[in-house]
Amino acid sequence: MLHMSRKYAMVAAACLATARPVCAQRIAPQFAPKGGQTYFRQTAVEGNVLAPLFSKPTPDHRWEGFAIGAAVLGVGGAIAGSQLCHLSDSANQHCARTAIGLGLLGAFVGGITGGLIGGSIPRMPSDSTP
């Protein structure tokens, strides 16, 4: 075992001793513009720059997906936690903590997943004209 570790140490030392710098380790050359001046192109900003942040979002089904996913996986997690707890060989047969914990975990995962799926489905405009 000691012989193998010396062998690996010698190989590592040889690799470090013969290593050459690669391109990413070199300092990039600095190029000076002609005439010694730097020119910046100014672009005009049209409208309010923050307008996309505060505009109305496109309607989608993210909240419906969140609610459905949280309800389905939350109830499923609670039922699974209750059933899995009863299969345990431990002397403690109080399954409420396990059922509530897995129910909350299922609601969290289901809510996030349902919200992402519902957010990818656009809402159709409703025809309110009689």
N, C-alpha and C positions, 0 to 999 in steps of 0.2 A: 504494500500500500504506500509506503514511504517512497519507494522507487518511482511509482507512477506520479506522485505529486511533484517530485523533483523534475521528472520529465516534462510535465506541463509547465512548471515554472521556467525551465530552460527554453521551451518553445515560446512562451509569452515574452520572455526577455529578448529573444532573437527577433520576434516580430516588432517589438517596440524599438529595438536598436536600428532596424533596417527600414523603418516606416518613413515614407516621404509625405510631405503635405499635399493634400488634395486641393482641387480648385476652390472649394467652398471655404477653405482656410486662408486663402490669399486676400489681401486688401485690394479692393477694386481701384483701378486708376481713376483719378479725378480729371474730368475733361472740362477745360475752360472754354466758354463760348468765344467766338471771334470778336475781336474788338474789346474784350474784357467786360462787356455789359451783359446783364441777364434781362431777358424780356419775358414778361408775364402776359398771358392773354387774358383779358378781362371779358367775362361773359355776363350778359344781362340776365337777371332773374326775373321771370315773368310771373306775376301773381304772388300769392302768399306761399312761402315755402312750407309753412306748417299746416296748410290746408288739408293735405292727405291724412294727417294725424287726427284731425278733428272732424273729418267729413263723416256722413252717415255710412255705417257699414252696409254691405250688401246683405239682404235678408237671406238667412239660411236656417237650418234646423238644428243648430248646435245645442240649444237648451232642451229641446225635446229629446235629442239623442242622449244628452247628459242624464236627464231624468229617467228615461227608459233603461239605459245601461246601468245606472246606479241601483234602480229598483230590482232589475232582474238578477244582476250578479250579487247584490246585497242579500236578497232573500235566498238565492242559491248558496251563497257562502255561509249564511246562518244555518241553513238546513244541513249542509255538508259538515260544518263544525259540530253540530249536534250529533250527527250520525257517527262521525269519526271519534268523538269523545266517548260514545257508548262502546266502541270497539276496543278502547284502551284497557290494559290490564291493571292500571293503577287503582289503588283503593279509593281514591277521591272520585266520586261520581257526580260532582257538581259541574255540569257542562255549560252553564250560562256564560261563564267567562270565555270559553273557547268559541261558543256559538256567536257571541257578540263580537269578539275579535275578528273572526273570519268573515262575519257579516259586514263589518266596517271595512275590512280590507277588500272584500268583493265590491262593495259600493264605491270605494275609491277608484279601483281599477276599472270597473264598469262605467263609472261616470266620466272618467278621462277618455276611455276608448269610445264611448257613445258620443261624447262631445266632439271628438275628432272626426268620427264618421259622419255625424249630423252636420258638422261644419263644412263638409265637402259636398253636401247636397244642397243646391240652391233652391230657394223657395220660389214657387211660381206665383206671379202676380194674380191676385184674386179679381175676378170680374164682378164689380159691384154695381154695374149698370143694369137697371131692370128691363 
